[in-house]
């Protein structure tokens, strides 16, 4: 990790990452565009998209923040037997398993309140949200641990690079996973 924190050092570390993530987000938009007809057909899924990707990014960001703090304290070992790492990963997945069903019910309820068609039943939307959330939580844990480890190996400050990487990749993964789950369940 760099010994000196300067604006130019932070820009040198983050600019290439942000440029690469911009290209990834464009790809995410293309995937979302291919999903457009399904979203218009089922408005509750349209409501679910921003909430799903936002929640996945938030879960990954919380984990990234906790791992970054452990890294700076010198307590992060990247070992499979690291109880702190395993506990944080388990907490992230458990939180997702409790939050995403509420997100699904909320998306269905918001759609019903606006008077839009709710062709999908509430349990279908909750199931789609729950399944998407479970997969996204696992992916967010993997992405966060890998990004933190790579920041460590490349001697970059995880505070500068890990959260942008995690939130952007979780956006993309959120769209892809939601699309895949809808294709399987609806």
C-alpha positions as CSV (number, residue, x, y, z in Angstrom):
1,X,0.0,0.0,0.0
2,X,1.3,3.5,-0.8
3,X,2.9,5.3,2.2
4,X,1.7,8.7,1.1
5,X,-1.8,9.8,0.3
6,X,-2.0,12.5,-2.3
7,X,-4.6,13.5,-4.7
8,X,-2.5,12.6,-7.7
9,X,-1.7,9.1,-6.2
10,X,-5.4,8.5,-5.7
11,X,-6.2,9.6,-9.2
12,X,-3.5,7.4,-10.7
13,X,-4.9,4.4,-8.8
14,X,-8.5,5.0,-9.5
15,X,-8.7,6.5,-13.0
16,X,-7.9,3.3,-14.8
17,X,-10.3,1.3,-12.7
18,X,-13.1,3.8,-13.2
19,X,-12.5,3.9,-17.0
20,X,-12.7,0.1,-17.1
21,X,-15.8,0.1,-15.0
22,X,-17.4,2.6,-17.3
23,X,-17.1,0.1,-20.2
24,X,-18.6,-2.6,-18.0
25,X,-21.6,-0.4,-17.2
26,X,-22.2,0.2,-20.9
27,X,-22.4,-3.6,-21.3
28,X,-24.8,-3.7,-18.4
29,X,-27.1,-1.2,-20.2
30,X,-27.1,-3.4,-23.3
31,X,-28.2,-6.4,-21.2
32,X,-30.9,-4.3,-19.6
33,X,-32.0,-3.1,-23.1
34,X,-32.5,-6.7,-24.2
35,X,-34.6,-7.3,-21.1
36,X,-36.9,-4.3,-22.0
37,X,-39.9,-6.2,-23.4
38,X,-40.1,-8.4,-20.3
39,X,-39.9,-5.4,-18.0
40,X,-42.7,-3.6,-19.8
41,X,-44.8,-6.7,-19.7
42,X,-44.3,-7.1,-15.9
43,X,-44.1,-3.7,-14.3
44,X,-43.3,-5.1,-10.9
45,X,-40.0,-6.4,-12.4
46,X,-39.3,-3.0,-13.7
47,X,-39.7,-1.6,-10.2
48,X,-37.5,-4.4,-8.9
49,X,-34.5,-3.6,-11.2
50,X,-33.1,-0.5,-9.5
51,X,-33.8,-1.7,-6.0
52,X,-32.1,-5.1,-6.7
53,X,-29.0,-3.6,-8.1
54,X,-28.8,-0.9,-5.5
55,X,-29.3,-3.4,-2.6
56,X,-26.6,-5.8,-4.0
57,X,-24.2,-2.9,-4.4
58,X,-24.9,-1.7,-0.9
59,X,-24.3,-5.2,0.6
60,X,-21.0,-5.4,-1.3
61,X,-20.0,-2.0,-0.2
62,X,-20.7,-2.7,3.4
63,X,-18.6,-5.9,3.2
64,X,-15.9,-4.0,1.3
65,X,-15.8,-1.3,4.0
66,X,-15.5,-4.0,6.8
67,X,-12.7,-5.8,4.9
68,X,-10.9,-2.6,4.2
69,X,-11.0,-1.7,7.9
70,X,-9.7,-5.2,8.8
71,X,-7.0,-4.8,6.2
72,X,-5.9,-1.4,7.7
73,X,-5.9,-2.9,11.2
74,X,-3.8,-5.8,10.0
75,X,-6.4,-8.4,11.0
76,X,-7.4,-9.6,7.5
77,X,-5.6,-12.8,6.5
78,X,-7.5,-13.9,3.3
79,X,-7.4,-17.4,4.8
80,X,-10.3,-19.8,4.5
81,X,-10.1,-20.3,8.3
82,X,-10.2,-16.5,9.0
83,X,-13.3,-16.2,11.3
84,X,-13.6,-12.5,10.8
85,X,-13.7,-12.9,7.0
86,X,-16.2,-15.8,7.2
87,X,-18.3,-14.0,9.7
88,X,-18.6,-10.9,7.5
89,X,-19.4,-13.0,4.5
90,X,-22.0,-14.9,6.4
91,X,-23.6,-11.7,7.7
92,X,-23.8,-10.3,4.2
93,X,-25.5,-13.4,2.9
94,X,-27.9,-13.6,5.9
95,X,-28.8,-9.9,5.5
96,X,-29.5,-10.5,1.8
97,X,-31.8,-13.4,2.6
98,X,-33.8,-11.3,4.9
99,X,-33.9,-8.1,2.9
100,X,-34.6,-9.4,-0.6
101,X,-38.0,-10.9,0.1
102,X,-39.1,-7.6,1.5
103,X,-37.8,-5.9,-1.6
104,X,-39.9,-8.2,-3.8
105,X,-43.0,-7.6,-1.7
106,X,-42.3,-3.9,-1.8
107,X,-41.9,-3.9,-5.6
108,X,-45.1,-5.8,-6.1
109,X,-46.9,-3.5,-3.6
110,X,-45.6,-0.3,-5.3
111,X,-46.8,-1.6,-8.6
112,X,-50.2,-2.4,-7.3
113,X,-50.5,1.0,-5.6
114,X,-49.8,2.8,-8.9
115,X,-52.6,0.9,-10.6
116,X,-50.3,-0.8,-13.0
117,X,-50.9,-4.3,-14.1
118,X,-49.7,-6.9,-11.6
119,X,-49.8,-9.9,-13.9
120,X,-47.2,-11.6,-11.7
121,X,-48.5,-12.7,-8.3
122,X,-46.9,-11.4,-5.2
123,X,-45.3,-14.7,-4.4
124,X,-43.7,-14.9,-7.8
125,X,-42.2,-11.5,-7.4
126,X,-41.0,-12.3,-3.9
127,X,-39.5,-15.6,-5.2
128,X,-37.7,-13.8,-8.1
129,X,-36.4,-11.2,-5.7
130,X,-35.3,-13.8,-3.1
131,X,-33.5,-16.0,-5.6
132,X,-31.8,-13.1,-7.3
133,X,-30.8,-11.7,-3.9
134,X,-29.4,-15.0,-2.7
135,X,-27.2,-15.4,-5.9
136,X,-26.2,-11.8,-5.8
137,X,-25.2,-11.9,-2.2
138,X,-22.9,-14.9,-2.9
139,X,-21.5,-13.1,-6.0
140,X,-21.0,-9.8,-4.0
141,X,-19.0,-11.7,-1.4
142,X,-16.8,-13.3,-4.0
143,X,-16.3,-10.0,-5.9
144,X,-15.6,-8.1,-2.7
145,X,-13.0,-10.6,-1.4
146,X,-11.3,-10.9,-4.8
147,X,-11.2,-7.1,-5.2
148,X,-9.8,-6.6,-1.7
149,X,-7.2,-9.3,-2.3
150,X,-6.2,-7.8,-5.6
151,X,-5.9,-4.3,-4.1
152,X,-3.7,-5.8,-1.4
153,X,-1.5,-7.7,-3.9
154,X,-1.2,-4.6,-6.2
155,X,-0.3,-2.5,-3.2
156,X,-3.4,-0.2,-3.7
157,X,-5.4,1.3,-0.9
158,X,-8.6,-0.7,-0.8
159,X,-10.5,2.4,0.3
160,X,-9.7,3.9,-3.1
161,X,-10.5,1.1,-5.5
162,X,-12.6,-1.7,-3.9
163,X,-15.9,0.1,-3.3
164,X,-16.1,1.5,-6.9
165,X,-15.3,-2.0,-8.3
166,X,-17.8,-3.8,-6.1
167,X,-20.7,-1.4,-6.6
168,X,-20.2,-1.3,-10.4
169,X,-19.8,-5.0,-10.8
170,X,-22.8,-5.6,-8.5
171,X,-24.8,-3.3,-10.8
172,X,-23.9,-5.4,-13.8
173,X,-24.3,-8.7,-11.9
174,X,-27.7,-7.5,-10.5
175,X,-29.1,-7.0,-14.0
176,X,-27.7,-10.3,-15.4
177,X,-28.8,-12.4,-12.4
178,X,-32.2,-10.8,-12.3
179,X,-32.6,-11.5,-16.0
180,X,-31.5,-15.1,-15.6
181,X,-33.8,-15.7,-12.6
182,X,-36.8,-14.2,-14.5
183,X,-36.0,-16.4,-17.5
184,X,-36.0,-19.5,-15.2
185,X,-39.0,-18.7,-13.0
186,X,-41.4,-16.6,-15.1
